[in-house]
């Protein structure tokens, strides 16, 4: 390749008659061009010093800041070393391009011929690429950064000699320089010293950090860059002093000073190159530029609207002059409608103007009141959700007569109201919050379907092998839209989007969300912080990011690599989800993936109807008590307790001492059997079979703590989600946050006529769902054990004034006693208990079917319909999500039953009382 390059830059010569070596003659020709003319020394003009283009660029900057010539030259030199090192350490195509450019400009000089410039730039680029290539070889051959740095320093100074025009014009001179630098004893001594000190220090720090330093790309890169710069700088000073005739009498102080200085520059350059070429930084910069552009457009539009020059057709604002008590009752949720006297606010040139007084009737739909109340007939204006479903007369009164979908009311005390059309008011560029938000869609009934666990290759969605799967999915989306589905729920697998810490790949979900929206459907992404695989119906395997375990171990300052995992009574660990007792260590990583999700899809807020957040295995708020890591603990057994990790045991001990004041007091309360050591039960079989789990103080305290640890975990994760998604100014503010609750329906009890005869409920206890201390299992009014966990969702409603938190309960389609008396299964009754308690606490709750193979059974649909609002006047649930889209569409019974429910809830119609299903 070099021969070809030389031929390109040499003048064309006539081929000689005699046979000759073309390459040799070309080199001789170039040598003649480069030699000074044979003039007497006295008549030669001293050549001007040749400055590289890189030096000129740096000097342009430093000359404005540094007046002293010597200091400026030092700054120019160090700046050049910084840029070259940064280029060497930059990754990908960006790194290759910057290496070629930086090293090429460092070699090419402005006061040389065009031929020389091309030659020098080519040689400089070749030098940089050679050094960069050697980096890869050395990186694979050696583990520790100082070793790599020293070897690269030696290679770099040799490359400095070889990649020069003198190699072709004066090869003997080049070989002499190479010998002088390569076989220089002083340089060897300095290299050895840098190697020894660097290797020793790095090894010591790496050992102290448990081997983590050598695994840290940035830290290792900076150490490598530092030792690389130290060797280069120190050796350059050695060769300078040798050239000055000092021989072996070197000034080692200057050598060390020069080495340390350039070592520091090398470390900084390496760090800058690694971080500067990070794809995440480039993506962030692109987002910032796009955001700045969009902000400019929106600011102009906002200014025009504020001045009254244009009008936003999706928001209207009114001053309340009458009916203020009615408004207070509506916003206080004691009434679902209000008649107000209002004056509309309009703006012109920035000044507000008030219109004439009119009567505005506001009504929340849902919650047992699906129709428009007669009072609307007396109003001039009407505000409700779903104006598209109204009669022509009512639509003409509506404040958004051409609008579709949800409508929001925001009240500033009782004096002013603002109304906005859309899934969230914050999707409007000119929306400025004024007070308390009220959703006028009330308890909107939703009918959603779950998408597949995976479509084709999650990590490579554009792979041709996935084409058929995507085409089939698009067809299903179109069919789902035809039968009336509202949204498609899909897992967003954490393990797929963040395979390396902080490196995100959203390609699959970009394609997925686009295809869902293209069919006119909403998207319900599930931020799946759990493993895919190991649960009923799972055909795929996507583990959570394996790096999270070492991150938690480091954060917990533990020697145990499994410290972040659940550990069961059998001594087995589960990798499906981070333990509830390690949530504090995992929260920063949960928050990061949530923030990155919002950064990526904030522009698609209008198509997202809910963001569901995974709280445990299979995405459910529970312990993995019946999962595959344990033996003989699955359905329909009692399950296995999961409280035996070091962190869990420490938490339990802290709980007990905090409750009773001291270890001695704990012992007195628990007695000798359990108080001798404050720890979870040692013999769990005996603990359960003896009845101690519900009759002893130890058992009551244990399950208070066990359940409380789970709800504390749920509170922390959902609060984090609300901080990211539901805060003021968030692109997702106003979008519901969902979370799943499992229907652990076995060992609950059996029906005796209309009465329930309870069983031991040990499966629910092992999953962490209920407690034994409250004496609340017997009565519906007490929540049948579910009041604490439902209260967690109730308390979360206060964390955001914009977004609701919606629990989703599983197993609504299953019949009581469906597998015989021995199982003691009550899924339908359990669904009623949970739904009733959620309604008592004023919560919106939605449901799911547990098993896809139940959907062809019409009785399963009757049970689900009987639990739904909008279908049953006594319904409890505000929506259903069906497992899965293909199971609904591929079966005639399921398809027809789905459409039957849709016909009852769209458009709003008076719900009829249905008999309780069996």
DRENZA-818700 format. One line per 10 residues: their letters; for each residue x, y, z of C-alpha. Coordinates in steps of 0.05 Angstrom, whole numbers, plus 5000, padded with zeros to 4 digits. Layout:
<sites>
A) X/Y/Z  ...
</sites>
This chain:
<sites>
XXXXXXXXXX) 5000/5000/5000  5057/5047/5017  5089/5035/4950  5025/5054/4916  5020/5117/4957  5091/5137/4939  5077/5127/4865  5017/5173/4870  5057/5231/4898  5118/5225/4853
XXXXXXXXXX) 5124/5260/4786  5113/5216/4726  5179/5194/4693  5194/5165/4626  5210/5092/4632  5285/5082/4621  5311/5039/4566  5352/4997/4614  5319/4949/4663  5313/4982/4732
XXXXXXXXXX) 5275/4977/4796  5217/5026/4791  5208/5033/4866  5282/5046/4877  5284/5100/4823  5222/5132/4852  5253/5136/4920  5317/5165/4890  5276/5217/4853  5241/5237/4917
XXXXXXXXXX) 5308/5239/4954  5336/5287/4901  5275/5332/4909  5284/5335/4984  5360/5348/4984  5383/5421/4989  5419/5448/4927  5495/5445/4927  5506/5517/4946  5561/5544/4989
XXXXXXXXXX) 5540/5547/5062  5547/5622/5061  5498/5629/5004  5444/5582/5032  5382/5614/5061  5363/5583/5128  5297/5546/5120  5238/5572/5159  5216/5526/5216  5162/5480/5193
XXXXXXXXXX) 5098/5481/5234  5045/5427/5229  4973/5445/5216  4955/5418/5285  5008/5463/5317  4981/5523/5279  4910/5509/5302  4931/5502/5374  4975/5564/5370  4916/5604/5344
XXXXXXXXXX) 4880/5590/5409  4938/5594/5458  4965/5659/5429  4903/5693/5454  4914/5667/5524  4989/5660/5534  5039/5716/5517  5104/5681/5537  5132/5645/5477  5163/5587/5516
XXXXXXXXXX) 5100/5574/5557  5057/5579/5495  5100/5527/5459  5094/5481/5519  5019/5489/5518  5017/5476/5444  5058/5412/5452  5015/5386/5510  4952/5404/5473  4975/5364/5414
XXXXXXXXXX) 4991/5304/5457  4923/5310/5491  4886/5310/5424  4927/5252/5395  4918/5210/5457  4843/5225/5458  4839/5202/5385  4876/5138/5400  4828/5121/5456  4764/5140/5419
XXXXXXXXXX) 4720/5082/5398  4687/5060/5334  4687/5098/5267  4692/5163/5305  4758/5140/5335  4786/5119/5268  4767/5184/5235  4796/5228/5291  4860/5187/5292  4871/5196/5217
XXXXXXXXXX) 4855/5270/5221  4894/5287/5284  4958/5248/5267  4955/5270/5194  4949/5344/5213  5005/5335/5264  5052/5311/5209  5033/5355/5151  5063/5425/5150  5036/5488/5117
XXXXXXXXXX) 5103/5512/5089  5118/5451/5046  5100/5431/4976  5034/5398/4959  5070/5333/4946  5103/5336/5014  5037/5354/5048  5003/5293/5018  5062/5248/5037  5066/5275/5108
XXXXXXXXXX) 4991/5271/5120  4990/5200/5094  5050/5180/5137  5020/5214/5199  4953/5179/5189  4988/5112/5178  5027/5123/5241  4965/5138/5282  4927/5078/5254  4987/5033/5267
XXXXXXXXXX) 4991/5054/5339  4916/5047/5347  4920/4978/5317  4976/4958/5364  4931/4980/5421  4884/4924/5404  4940/4872/5400  4970/4894/5466  4901/4897/5499  4888/4824/5483
XXXXXXXXXX) 4958/4801/5504  4966/4837/5571  4918/4848/5629  4945/4907/5667  4943/4978/5642  5014/5000/5661  5044/4943/5621  5002/4962/5561  5022/5035/5568  5097/5022/5571
XXXXXXXXXX) 5094/4975/5510  5053/5026/5472  5100/5082/5490  5159/5043/5462  5120/5027/5399  5098/5099/5391  5168/5128/5394  5192/5076/5343  5133/5093/5299  5153/5167/5304
XXXXXXXXXX) 5219/5149/5271  5193/5099/5219  5134/5139/5192  5175/5196/5165  5198/5217/5095  5270/5204/5117  5254/5130/5116  5252/5138/5040  5301/5195/5029  5354/5175/5081
XXXXXXXXXX) 5340/5104/5104  5408/5098/5137  5393/5159/5179  5326/5128/5199  5359/5063/5219  5409/5102/5260  5354/5139/5297  5317/5074/5308  5379/5042/5337  5392/5102/5381
XXXXXXXXXX) 5322/5101/5411  5309/5027/5414  5378/5008/5442  5384/5067/5489  5402/5043/5560  5375/5106/5593  5308/5097/5557  5306/5024/5579  5319/5045/5651  5263/5096/5648
XXXXXXXXXX) 5215/5047/5616  5230/4996/5669  5219/5047/5725  5152/5068/5696  5132/4996/5688  5152/4977/5759  5119/5036/5794  5057/5035/5751  5047/4960/5753  5057/4957/5828
XXXXXXXXXX) 5009/5014/5843  4957/4990/5795  4961/4918/5822  4953/4943/5894  4894/4988/5880  4861/4935/5837  4869/4883/5892  4841/4930/5944  4780/4941/5900  4767/4867/5891
XXXXXXXXXX) 4790/4866/5819  4740/4919/5797  4792/4970/5773  4817/4926/5717  4744/4917/5695  4730/4991/5694  4739/5016/5623  4749/5089/5640  4797/5077/5699  4839/5026/5661
XXXXXXXXXX) 4840/5070/5600  4864/5131/5639  4919/5089/5672  4940/5062/5604  4940/5133/5575  4979/5159/5634  5035/5107/5629  5035/5116/5553  5045/5191/5561  5097/5182/5615
XXXXXXXXXX) 5140/5136/5572  5134/5182/5512  5149/5246/5550  5206/5218/5591  5239/5185/5532  5233/5248/5490  5270/5286/5544  5323/5232/5548  5335/5235/5472  5336/5310/5475
XXXXXXXXXX) 5391/5310/5528  5430/5256/5491  5426/5299/5428  5454/5358/5468  5516/5316/5483  5502/5299/5556  5513/5225/5543  5504/5187/5608  5503/5250/5651  5428/5262/5646
XXXXXXXXXX) 5385/5309/5686  5336/5256/5712  5295/5309/5748  5276/5339/5681  5263/5270/5653  5216/5252/5709  5182/5321/5707  5171/5315/5633  5145/5244/5640  5097/5260/5696
XXXXXXXXXX) 5070/5321/5659  5057/5284/5595  5031/5225/5635  4978/5269/5665  4960/5296/5597  4957/5225/5570  4910/5203/5626  4864/5262/5613  4866/5251/5538  4850/5177/5545
XXXXXXXXXX) 4791/5193/5591  4766/5246/5543  4771/5199/5484  4734/5142/5519  4678/5186/5543  4675/5231/5482  4665/5172/5435  4612/5139/5478  4549/5128/5435  4506/5149/5494
XXXXXXXXXX) 4539/5218/5493  4527/5225/5419  4455/5204/5428  4446/5253/5484  4476/5309/5442  4429/5292/5385  4370/5294/5432  4393/5360/5461  4399/5391/5391  4332/5363/5371
XXXXXXXXXX) 4302/5388/5436  4332/5457/5426  4303/5460/5356  4235/5438/5381  4238/5486/5440  4250/5543/5392  4190/5524/5350  4146/5514/5411  4169/5579/5442  4148/5617/5380
XXXXXXXXXX) 4081/5583/5379  4072/5594/5454  4088/5667/5446  4036/5674/5391  3984/5639/5433  3999/5680/5495  3993/5743/5455  3926/5720/5427  3952/5719/5356  3934/5645/5349
XXXXXXXXXX) 3888/5599/5388  3899/5529/5416  3838/5488/5400  3854/5435/5453  3853/5478/5516  3802/5528/5544  3804/5570/5607  3747/5600/5649  3738/5645/5709  3686/5616/5757
XXXXXXXXXX) 3634/5667/5780  3582/5619/5808  3576/5547/5832  3642/5548/5870  3617/5499/5922  3598/5451/5866  3669/5457/5838  3699/5442/5906  3656/5379/5912  3678/5356/5843
XXXXXXXXXX) 3752/5367/5856  3744/5337/5926  3715/5274/5894  3651/5277/5934  3611/5291/5871  3621/5269/5799  3589/5330/5766  3583/5405/5776  3543/5462/5747  3584/5526/5743
XXXXXXXXXX) 3574/5598/5721  3636/5618/5682  3667/5671/5638  3715/5647/5585  3785/5676/5585  3815/5699/5519  3879/5737/5505  3898/5792/5458  3967/5823/5455  3981/5790/5522
XXXXXXXXXX) 3920/5819/5558  3864/5776/5585  3792/5789/5565  3731/5757/5596  3671/5734/5556  3598/5735/5576  3572/5692/5633  3550/5622/5613  3530/5558/5649  3583/5502/5643
XXXXXXXXXX) 3563/5432/5663  3622/5387/5680  3614/5312/5690  3661/5254/5703  3638/5192/5666  3644/5123/5695  3638/5099/5767  3566/5076/5758  3545/5138/5719  3559/5122/5645
XXXXXXXXXX) 3507/5169/5616  3503/5245/5614  3459/5272/5670  3396/5311/5653  3425/5374/5683  3468/5380/5621  3405/5401/5582  3402/5466/5622  3475/5485/5608  3504/5528/5553
XXXXXXXXXX) 3569/5489/5553  3587/5417/5568  3653/5386/5589  3660/5310/5592  3707/5258/5565  3697/5224/5497  3658/5279/5462  3657/5235/5399  3608/5188/5434  3555/5241/5448
XXXXXXXXXX) 3491/5255/5411  3492/5311/5360  3456/5358/5408  3504/5346/5466  3565/5347/5420  3544/5417/5397  3547/5441/5469  3614/5408/5484  3673/5454/5493  3712/5409/5445
XXXXXXXXXX) 3657/5390/5395  3707/5360/5345  3750/5327/5399  3761/5254/5416  3783/5218/5478  3798/5240/5550  3786/5310/5576  3820/5340/5637  3797/5394/5685  3847/5434/5726
XXXXXXXXXX) 3822/5479/5782  3857/5538/5815  3820/5536/5880  3747/5551/5864  3762/5613/5822  3789/5588/5756  3786/5525/5714  3825/5501/5654  3802/5444/5609  3847/5405/5563
XXXXXXXXXX) 3834/5351/5510  3882/5292/5505  3913/5233/5541  3953/5281/5584  3947/5357/5587  4023/5363/5583  4023/5341/5511  4001/5412/5494  4058/5459/5482  4024/5519/5515
XXXXXXXXXX) 3998/5482/5576  4017/5516/5641  3991/5481/5704  3947/5523/5750  3925/5476/5805  3890/5409/5818  3879/5361/5761  3815/5320/5753  3806/5267/5700  3738/5273/5670
XXXXXXXXXX) 3742/5203/5641  3731/5179/5712  3740/5104/5713  3747/5092/5639  3736/5019/5620  3795/4992/5579  3801/4928/5539  3873/4913/5524  3911/4854/5496  3982/4830/5512
XXXXXXXXXX) 4032/4826/5456  4081/4768/5449  4139/4761/5497  4185/4771/5437  4176/4784/5363  4233/4755/5323  4301/4775/5350  4295/4827/5406  4369/4845/5400  4368/4849/5324
XXXXXXXXXX) 4298/4867/5301  4319/4882/5229  4347/4812/5220  4315/4782/5157  4297/4720/5198  4249/4762/5239  4210/4789/5179  4156/4736/5182  4144/4746/5256  4136/4821/5247
XXXXXXXXXX) 4088/4812/5189  4045/4764/5230  4045/4813/5288  4024/4871/5244  3966/4829/5219  3945/4814/5291  3948/4888/5308  3901/4904/5251  3853/4850/5274  3856/4874/5346
XXXXXXXXXX) 3837/4944/5324  3779/4916/5285  3749/4880/5345  3755/4943/5388  3818/4933/5430  3843/4997/5462  3917/4982/5472  3971/4930/5466  4013/4914/5528  4085/4892/5516
XXXXXXXXXX) 4144/4877/5560  4204/4923/5554  4257/4875/5578  4310/4909/5619  4360/4855/5601  4350/4869/5527  4353/4946/5528  4413/4954/5576  4459/4895/5565  4518/4936/5591
XXXXXXXXXX) 4514/4988/5646  4489/5053/5617  4489/5028/5544  4418/5026/5517  4391/4996/5454  4319/5015/5438  4317/4992/5365  4268/4935/5378  4220/4979/5417  4225/5036/5367
XXXXXXXXXX) 4199/4988/5315  4147/4957/5361  4116/5022/5385  4114/5050/5314  4077/4989/5288  4026/4991/5346  4013/5065/5334  4006/5055/5259  3945/5012/5271  3911/5065/5314
XXXXXXXXXX) 3924/5028/5379  3952/5053/5444  4015/5023/5476  4022/4999/5547  4096/4987/5558  4115/4943/5618  4183/4964/5645  4201/4891/5658  4255/4893/5712  4245/4818/5719
XXXXXXXXXX) 4270/4758/5680  4233/4731/5620  4230/4655/5628  4213/4606/5682  4139/4624/5689  4076/4593/5661  4070/4607/5586  4141/4633/5579  4173/4610/5514  4231/4660/5514
XXXXXXXXXX) 4290/4673/5558  4315/4744/5574  4351/4747/5641  4357/4813/5677  4425/4847/5665  4478/4803/5696  4520/4864/5715  4467/4886/5766  4490/4833/5816  4562/4860/5819
XXXXXXXXXX) 4535/4931/5824  4492/4911/5884  4550/4873/5916  4593/4935/5910  4540/4981/5936  4525/4934/5995  4600/4927/6009  4591/4852/6012  4637/4793/5997  4576/4753/5974
XXXXXXXXXX) 4563/4758/5898  4491/4735/5911  4477/4788/5964  4424/4820/5919  4385/4756/5906  4328/4724/5943  4349/4664/5984  4297/4613/6003  4286/4568/6063  4317/4513/6019
XXXXXXXXXX) 4381/4553/6012  4369/4567/5938  4377/4636/5906  4333/4667/5853  4360/4710/5796  4292/4730/5769  4287/4797/5805  4329/4837/5854  4311/4821/5926  4265/4869/5962
XXXXXXXXXX) 4320/4877/6015  4367/4903/5960  4318/4952/5929  4356/5012/5956  4418/4989/5920  4380/4976/5855  4338/5040/5854  4391/5084/5819  4392/5033/5762  4316/5028/5760
XXXXXXXXXX) 4312/5104/5756  4364/5106/5701  4326/5058/5656  4261/5096/5670  4293/5162/5652  4324/5134/5589  4257/5105/5570  4225/5173/5577  4281/5206/5538  4270/5157/5482
XXXXXXXXXX) 4194/5156/5480  4173/5223/5509  4154/5244/5439  4106/5185/5435  4069/5203/5500  4004/5210/5461  4003/5136/5442  4020/5111/5513  3959/5098/5556  3995/5069/5616
XXXXXXXXXX) 4065/5052/5638  4066/4988/5678  4125/4977/5725  4150/4908/5744  4153/4896/5820  4175/4823/5824  4179/4756/5789  4133/4753/5728  4126/4828/5739  4081/4818/5800
XXXXXXXXXX) 4086/4847/5870  4106/4782/5906  4163/4739/5929  4186/4682/5883  4155/4633/5932  4130/4585/5879  4184/4593/5826  4230/4541/5795  4293/4554/5836  4262/4514/5893
XXXXXXXXXX) 4238/4442/5894  4167/4420/5909  4145/4492/5923  4102/4507/5862  4027/4505/5852  3989/4481/5893  4037/4476/5952  4047/4527/6007  4108/4554/5971  4176/4570/6002
XXXXXXXXXX) 4194/4629/6045  4247/4674/6012  4275/4711/6073  4342/4677/6085  4393/4722/6052  4441/4760/6097  4405/4825/6083  4337/4795/6097  4360/4766/6164  4392/4832/6184
XXXXXXXXXX) 4328/4869/6166  4285/4822/6207  4330/4829/6268  4328/4905/6261  4252/4903/6256  4244/4861/6319  4292/4902/6362  4261/4967/6336  4191/4941/6356  4209/4916/6425
XXXXXXXXXX) 4270/4958/6444  4323/4904/6457  4342/4832/6442  4322/4813/6513  4253/4844/6504  4245/4806/6438  4262/4741/6473  4210/4754/6527  4156/4767/6474  4174/4708/6430
XXXXXXXXXX) 4193/4658/6483  4251/4610/6484  4230/4573/6421  4237/4632/6374  4270/4686/6417  4337/4652/6427  4360/4678/6359  4325/4734/6323  4320/4703/6254  4268/4675/6206
XXXXXXXXXX) 4239/4607/6224  4290/4551/6220  4241/4494/6212  4189/4523/6165  4149/4459/6159  4140/4456/6234  4127/4531/6237  4068/4523/6189  4041/4456/6212  4041/4474/6286
XXXXXXXXXX) 3999/4536/6273  4053/4581/6301  4051/4621/6237  3985/4652/6259  3979/4636/6334  4047/4657/6362  4072/4728/6370  4134/4708/6331  4091/4685/6272  4050/4749/6273
XXXXXXXXXX) 4113/4792/6277  4147/4752/6223  4092/4761/6172  4082/4834/6190  4155/4844/6172  4153/4798/6111  4092/4833/6082  4118/4902/6102  4185/4890/6067  4147/4874/6003
XXXXXXXXXX) 4102/4935/6007  4161/4979/6025  4197/4954/5963  4135/4967/5920  4128/5037/5949  4201/5054/5933  4199/5030/5861  4132/5062/5844  4152/5127/5878  4214/5128/5835
XXXXXXXXXX) 4171/5117/5773  4125/5174/5794  4186/5219/5805  4208/5205/5734  4142/5199/5697  4091/5236/5740  4127/5299/5761  4110/5369/5736  4140/5380/5667  4150/5306/5654
XXXXXXXXXX) 4131/5285/5584  4091/5228/5614  4056/5268/5669  3983/5247/5671  3995/5178/5643  3974/5122/5691  4028/5081/5726  4007/5008/5732  4032/4950/5774  4011/4877/5777
XXXXXXXXXX) 3985/4837/5837  3984/4761/5833  3923/4719/5844  3952/4666/5890  3886/4629/5894  3904/4560/5921  3899/4541/5995  3851/4599/6004  3789/4558/6021  3726/4529/5992
XXXXXXXXXX) 3654/4549/5982  3598/4518/6025  3537/4547/5992  3546/4622/5994  3594/4617/6053  3670/4612/6049  3706/4562/6092  3777/4586/6097  3839/4542/6089  3908/4557/6119
XXXXXXXXXX) 3924/4611/6066  3997/4592/6070  4010/4602/5995  3989/4675/6000  4031/4683/6063  4094/4654/6031  4084/4701/5972  4082/4760/6021  4011/4783/6004  3976/4779/6072
XXXXXXXXXX) 3992/4778/6146  3968/4739/6207  3966/4793/6260  3905/4834/6239  3851/4782/6248  3822/4806/6182  3813/4742/6142  3741/4728/6161  3705/4791/6139  3695/4824/6071
XXXXXXXXXX) 3692/4892/6106  3763/4882/6133  3792/4866/6065  3801/4791/6076  3875/4803/6090  3889/4849/6031  3879/4916/6064  3954/4929/6077  3976/4915/6005  3918/4954/5975
XXXXXXXXXX) 3934/5011/6023  4003/5014/5992  3970/5032/5925  3923/5080/5959  3981/5117/5993  4018/5122/5927  3962/5164/5897  3988/5224/5936  4058/5220/5907  4039/5254/5842
XXXXXXXXXX) 3984/5304/5828  3984/5284/5755  3989/5208/5748  3947/5154/5780  3974/5088/5804  3931/5029/5779  3937/4959/5809  3923/4901/5762  3898/4836/5794  3907/4768/5760
XXXXXXXXXX) 3861/4707/5753  3793/4740/5741  3771/4685/5693  3781/4624/5737  3725/4587/5774  3725/4572/5848  3744/4500/5862  3762/4488/5789  3812/4433/5803  3777/4397/5860
XXXXXXXXXX) 3768/4406/5934  3839/4386/5953  3869/4449/5920  3825/4495/5962  3825/4544/5903  3781/4607/5904  3805/4652/5846  3737/4683/5831  3722/4697/5904  3792/4724/5914
XXXXXXXXXX) 3782/4771/5854  3719/4797/5887  3754/4808/5954  3811/4847/5923  3765/4887/5878  3718/4905/5935  3776/4927/5980  3805/4970/5923  3737/5002/5913  3729/5014/5988
XXXXXXXXXX) 3794/5052/5987  3773/5092/5926  3822/5060/5877  3816/5046/5804  3834/4972/5795  3840/4931/5731  3847/4857/5719  3878/4802/5676  3864/4730/5660  3916/4683/5688
XXXXXXXXXX) 3917/4629/5635  3909/4635/5560  3878/4566/5554  3816/4589/5593  3795/4638/5539  3758/4588/5494  3711/4574/5553  3649/4620/5552  3642/4612/5627  3710/4646/5636
XXXXXXXXXX) 3684/4707/5599  3620/4708/5641  3662/4710/5704  3706/4767/5677  3645/4806/5652  3610/4800/5720  3670/4833/5753  3673/4892/5705  3644/4961/5712  3607/4984/5650
XXXXXXXXXX) 3581/4913/5640  3556/4897/5710  3524/4952/5751  3557/4919/5811  3624/4911/5776  3690/4925/5810  3743/4928/5756  3756/4985/5707  3789/4945/5652  3818/4879/5629
XXXXXXXXXX) 3882/4859/5595  3880/4792/5559  3936/4741/5555  3950/4744/5495  3931/4778/5430  3939/4714/5389  3896/4675/5439  3839/4725/5433  3842/4729/5357  3853/4655/5341
XXXXXXXXXX) 3791/4629/5377  3720/4643/5354  3692/4641/5425  3744/4689/5452  3737/4736/5394  3661/4739/5399  3662/4747/5474  3713/4803/5470  3669/4840/5420  3607/4828/5464
XXXXXXXXXX) 3640/4863/5523  3662/4920/5477  3590/4929/5453  3568/4939/5526  3620/4991/5544  3627/5029/5478  3592/5076/5472  3572/5089/5545  3506/5057/5562  3471/5042/5626
XXXXXXXX) 3502/4980/5658  3454/4926/5679  3460/4886/5744  3488/4816/5731  3483/4756/5775  3547/4735/5810  3584/4685/5766  3604/4618/5793
</sites>
